[in-house]
């Protein structure tokens, strides 16, 4: 087998935490197993290679912490607010969108305790925050807060005004408004309908 054929044969292994790096001096195949031992084979680029045996990895274990996402952070916060009781949301992205969602939830009476330098939120809610009040909510330019909150609040018994920056008022929302109206929600868009 040549290096290209080996690469093609083991491409599925690459997805499973095997890292391949090409160097000027050679080809390096590096795999880390759960016992924290490292297996490394170095094959010069000009070498003839008939076989490369890789021992099977029996187990991969650990924690993969992906960077937070403003979209996922806001969805998780809203879902937590819709739940009755206490919900812990971890790995929140620190962003303007997330801050606007947290401010809106607080204005709606949802208790949120930030921990771990803001990356974790303990959300305490009755699960019915949206049926008990009327409120004007400023969401800045946070589309990831505006759209899901608009949908949830449109299905509530309260009266709400969702607003944002001038830039937010230019952003398209007509499709969401049309869909909510078709579902029987009393919702209107006052600017850029």
C-alpha positions in Angstrom: 0.0 0.0 0.0 1.2 3.5 -0.7 0.5 6.4 1.6 -2.5 7.6 -0.3 -4.1 4.1 -0.2 -3.4 3.9 3.5 -4.9 7.3 4.0 -8.1 6.3 2.1 -8.3 3.0 4.0 -8.1 4.7 7.4 -10.1 7.8 6.6 -12.9 6.5 8.9 -10.4 6.2 11.7 -9.5 9.8 11.2 -13.0 10.9 12.2 -12.7 8.9 15.4 -10.1 11.1 17.0 -7.1 10.0 15.0 -5.1 13.0 13.9 -3.0 12.9 10.7 -0.4 15.5 9.9 1.9 15.8 6.9 5.3 17.2 7.5 8.2 18.1 5.2 10.2 15.2 6.5 7.6 12.5 6.8 4.1 11.3 7.4 2.9 11.1 11.0 -0.1 9.2 12.2 -1.0 10.0 15.8 -3.7 8.3 17.9 -4.6 8.9 21.5 -6.2 6.2 23.5 -8.2 6.4 26.7 -5.3 5.3 28.9 -3.6 8.5 27.8 -0.9 6.5 26.0 0.1 7.8 22.6 0.9 5.7 19.6 2.9 7.3 16.9 4.3 5.9 13.7 6.6 8.1 11.5 7.0 7.0 7.9 9.4 8.9 5.6 7.6 10.3 2.5 10.0 8.5 0.2 9.7 5.1 1.9 8.1 2.1 0.3 5.4 0.9 2.8 3.7 -2.4 2.4 1.7 -2.5 5.6 0.9 -0.3 8.5 -0.7 -2.0 11.4 -2.8 0.0 13.8 -4.0 -1.6 16.9 -7.7 -1.2 17.5 -8.7 1.5 19.9 -10.9 -0.3 22.4 -12.3 2.8 24.1 -12.2 6.5 23.7 -13.4 8.5 26.6 -13.4 12.1 27.8 -15.3 15.3 27.6 -15.5 17.3 24.4 -16.5 20.9 25.2 -17.6 22.6 22.0 -17.6 26.4 21.9 -21.0 27.9 22.8 -23.4 29.0 20.1 -25.7 32.1 20.5 -28.5 30.3 18.7 -28.2 27.1 20.8 -27.7 29.2 24.0 -30.9 31.2 23.4 -32.9 28.1 22.5 -31.7 26.3 25.6 -32.5 29.3 27.8 -36.0 29.6 26.4 -36.7 25.9 26.7 -35.5 26.0 30.3 -37.8 29.0 31.0 -40.7 27.0 29.6 -40.0 24.2 32.1 -41.3 24.1 35.6 -38.6 24.0 38.2 -34.9 24.4 38.0 -32.9 23.7 34.9 -29.1 24.0 34.5 -27.9 25.3 31.1 -24.1 24.9 30.6 -21.7 26.2 28.0 -23.6 29.4 27.2 -21.9 31.7 24.7 -21.2 35.1 26.0 -22.7 37.3 23.4 -25.1 40.2 22.9 -27.8 37.9 21.7 -27.5 35.8 24.9 -27.6 38.9 27.1 -30.7 40.2 25.4 -32.5 36.8 25.9 -31.4 36.8 29.6 -32.7 40.3 30.1 -36.0 39.4 28.4 -36.5 36.3 30.5 -35.8 38.4 33.7 -38.3 41.0 32.6 -40.8 38.1 32.2 -40.2 37.0 35.8 -37.8 34.1 35.1 -35.1 33.8 37.7 -31.6 33.1 36.2 -28.5 32.7 38.3 -25.3 33.0 36.3 -22.4 30.8 37.4 -19.0 29.7 36.2 -18.1 33.2 34.8 -21.4 33.3 33.0 -21.0 30.0 31.1 -23.6 28.3 33.2 -27.1 29.5 34.0 -29.5 28.0 36.6 -32.9 28.8 35.3 -35.9 28.8 37.8 -39.3 29.1 36.3 -43.0 28.3 36.9 -43.1 27.2 33.2 -46.0 29.7 32.7 -44.1 33.0 32.7 -45.7 33.9 29.3 -49.3 33.8 30.5 -49.0 36.1 33.5 -47.9 39.5 32.3 -47.7 42.1 29.6 -44.4 43.6 28.8 -42.3 45.6 26.4 -39.1 43.8 25.6 -36.1 45.3 24.0 -34.0 42.7 22.2 -31.3 44.8 20.6 -30.2 43.2 17.3 -30.7 39.7 18.7 -32.5 37.7 16.0 -31.9 34.5 18.0 -33.9 36.0 20.8 -36.5 37.9 18.7 -37.8 35.0 16.6 -38.2 32.3 19.3 -39.6 34.7 21.9 -42.1 36.1 19.3 -43.3 32.5 18.6 -43.7 31.6 22.3 -45.2 34.9 23.4 -47.6 34.9 20.4 -49.2 31.7 21.7 -49.7 33.2 25.2 -52.5 35.1 26.9 -50.4 38.2 27.5 -49.8 41.4 25.5 -46.2 42.0 24.5 -44.3 44.4 22.4 -40.9 43.1 21.1 -38.6 45.8 19.8 -35.0 46.2 18.9 -32.4 48.4 17.3 -33.1 50.2 14.0 -31.1 47.5 12.3 -33.3 44.8 13.9 -36.4 46.6 12.5 -34.9 46.2 9.0 -34.5 42.5 9.3 -37.0 40.1 7.8 -39.7 38.6 10.1 -42.7 38.7 7.8 -42.7 34.9 7.2 -42.8 34.2 11.0 -45.6 36.7 11.5 -47.6 35.2 8.6 -47.1 31.7 10.0 -48.2 32.7 13.5 -51.3 34.5 12.1 -52.2 31.4 10.1 -52.1 29.5 13.4 -54.6 31.9 14.9 -52.2 34.1 16.9 -53.0 37.8 17.3 -49.7 39.2 16.2 -48.7 42.1 14.0 -45.5 43.7 12.8 -45.6 47.5 13.1 -42.5 48.2 10.9 -41.4 46.6 7.7 -44.4 44.3 7.5 
